[in-house]
Amino acid sequence: MTGWHRLAALPGLALRGIVGLVYPPSCIACGVATAVPHALCAGCWSEMRFIERPYCERLGTPFSVDLGAPGLLSPAALADPPVYGRARAVARYDATARRLVQRLKYEDRLDLAGALGAMMARAGAELLAEADVAVPVPLWRWRLWWRRFNQAALLARMAARGSGVPVAPELLARVRRTRQQVGLSRAARAENLQGAFRVPEAVRPRLQGKRVLLVDDVLTTGATANAAARALLRGGAAAVDVLVFARVVSDGRDSL
């Protein structure tokens, strides 16, 4: 029996202990040593700006003050309502959250999807409880070929795990190549994504009357979420909510 076969034959706890000695647990954001694997260190945890109530029930953006009234909408949601019903995010898209997303997407740290997805499941528990199906925002086929994975699909599977909500990436397709959204204005982002998504004809019967939870890594201006939600609603979905790991928050505009 080889050394690796001997390791494989060890009980789970013993094997994890040996692996922990060889590869000690480290912070998923900065890499410093931690007591448990797949967790944030105390410093990175304190830097994460988690989004909790009170927040806009439509956009999921935090309010600067708690007025004590449930179900409040922000001025932004009233002035320009999104296509989707509700959005929820774990944290603001600040330094630590950005680092986590970038490590997942660009450093092939697929192991981070479990930790991020677990946080998303907690932040979006009310949406998951009402959803019939989870649909990740799809990538254009050449970008998927280049990256080799869709981070939104990984997060959807991890966030929905244990909820009983099926993940169905085939219900939404990206049918048009779009420019990179980085650096584009809100209006340019929306124009860039017009007609980018479609529900394939073959799967439309499966979507009829379903409450969809649309999953992505980051919500910036909402252009991608709006375009994808519009396609899902046109394809027969009854409602679309959005769950992301992080979202950009404009404090001045969304406060009361």
N, C-alpha and C positions, 0 to 999 in steps of 0.2 A: 504494500500500500504506500503510495507516494505521500509526501508531506501535505499537499493540498487535499488529497483524499482523506487523510486523517483529520484535517481541519473540518472538512465537510461533514464528517461523521460525528463531530462533537455536538452536545446538546446546544440549543439556541443561546442560552445565557452565557455558557462558556465561550462559544464562538464570538459572541458580541464583545465579551471581555477581552479576548485576544485581539480582535480587530481594533478595539478602542485603544489598546496599547500601541499598536502599529500606526494607526491613524487616529490620534486623539481628537475628540469632538472640538469643533471650532465654530465661532460665530458665522452665521450664514451671510452676514453683510461685510464684516471687516476681517474675519479670519483669526481673531485672537481666540485663545483657549476658553472653552466653556465647560460647565459641569455636565451638560447633556448635549447630545447631538441634535442637529437641525433646529437650532434655537438662536436667538439674538443674545449678545452679551449685554450686560447692564448698561453700558454706555450707548450702544446702538438702540436699545429699547427706549432709553430716556430721550433719544433724539427723534424717534418716530412720533409723528403728530397724528395720532389715531383720531378717526372721525366718529364721534359718538353724539347722541342726542344732547341738546336740541339741534336739529338740523332740518333743512327744507325737506318735507316729505316727498317732493317730486324729484328734485335734483340730488338730494343727499348731501348738499353742501352745508357746513356747520354755521350756526348763527353765533354772533359775538356775545349775545345775551340770551338768557332764558326767560321768556315772557310767561312761562307756566301754562301756555295754551297748546294742547296737542294738535297735530295736523296742520301746522302753519306752512305756508309757501313763501319762498323768498321773492323779492322784487324781480329777480331774473327769471324765475319760473312763471311769474304772472305776465311779464312783458313779452317773453318769447318761449312759450311752452314747448317742451321737447316732443318728438314723435312718440317716444317710449313713455311708459307709465311712470315708473319709479327707477331711480338709480341708487345703488349703495356701493360704498368703497370702504376698504379697511383704513386707509390713511391718506393724508395729503401727499402729493407727488413732490416731496422735498428730498433732501440729500440721501437719507438712508433708504427710503422707499425707491428712489431712482436707482440707487446702487443695486438693490435686490433685483429689480426688473432687468437691469442691464446685464447682471451676472447670469440670469436665466436665459436671456435672449441671445447675448453675444459671446458669452464665455462657455456655452454648452453646459451650464450647471443645471441639468435637468432634475437633479435631486432636490433643488430648491422648490420645485412645484408642489411637493407635498406640504411643506411648511406654509407657503403662501396660500395654497388652496385651503388649508385648515383655517387660516385666519379669515379668508373670504367666506367660508361656510358660516362662521360665527357672525360676521358683519351682515351677511345676507340671509340669515336664518328665516326671517319672515317671508322673503321672496321665494326661497327654496320650498317652504312649507306650502306655498300656493301654486308652484310651478308644475306643469305637466311634463315638460321636457327642457333640457338645457342645450343651448346651441352656441358653440364658440364662433367668434368672428373669424371667417376664413381668410387665408392668405391667397394672393395671386399665385398661380401654379409655379411660376418660375422662381418667385421668392421662397416658396415652400421647398422647391428643389434645392435651392442654394443654401437655405438654413437647415434643411433636413427635418424640421419639426415645426409645428404650430404651437407657440407658447400658450395661446388662448385655449386650444384643445386640451393641453396638459392641465391647465388651471381648472378648466371646466370639469374634467374627470376627478381631480383631487377635491374640488369644492363640493361636488355632488356625491362623492363617495359616502356611503352610509345613509344617504337621505332617501334612497329609493327613486330618485328622479333620474331617468335615463338621459344619457348624453348622445345627441344625434347630430354630428357635424354635417351629415349628408343633406340636412334640411335647408341649408343655405350655401350658395356657391358665389364665389367672386368671379364675375364674368368679364370684367374689364380691368386692364392694367391702369393703375393710377400713379400719379407722381408722389414722391415722398411728402408727407404732410408737414414735416418739420420746417418751420420758417414761413408757412403760409398763414394768411390772415383767416379769420373765422369764415368770411364770405368765400374766400378762395378754397378753403378746405371743403365747404359744402358743395361748391361747383365741381371740384376735383372728383368727388365721390358720387355724382349723379349717375345713376344707372350702373353702379359698380357691383351691386349684389342682386341676386335673383333666386327665387325658390324653384328648383327644377320641377318640371311638369310631372315627372314620374313619382315625386314624393309629396305632391300637394295634398292628396287624400289623407296622408298621415298628419298633416299640419292643421287640418280644418278644426276650428273651435278650440285649439289648444292655447294654454297660457305658457308662453315661452320665456325662459330666463336666458338672455343673451349675455355671454361671458367674454371679457377681454382683459388685458393686463392693465391698461391705463385709459382713463377718460380725460381728454384734454378739452376741446371745445364742444364735444358731443357730436361732431359732424359724422364720424364713423358710426357711432351708435344710432344716430337718427337715420342714416342711409340704410343700415342693416335692419333696423326696426321697421322702416317703411316697406322694405321688400318682404319681410315676414308677414306684416299685416296684409299687404296686397296678395300674398300667397295663401291667406286663409286663417292666420293666427288670430285668436280672439283678443289677445293682449300681449305686450312685450315689456318686460322689466329688464334692467341692466345690472350686472354685478361685475365689478372690477377690483383689482388689488389696490390701485391708487388713482386719485383724481387730482387734477389741477384745481386749486381754489383761489378765487379772487376775493380777498377779504373785504375790500371796500364795497364791491357790488352786491355780495350775497349776504351782508349783515343787515340786521334790522335796526 
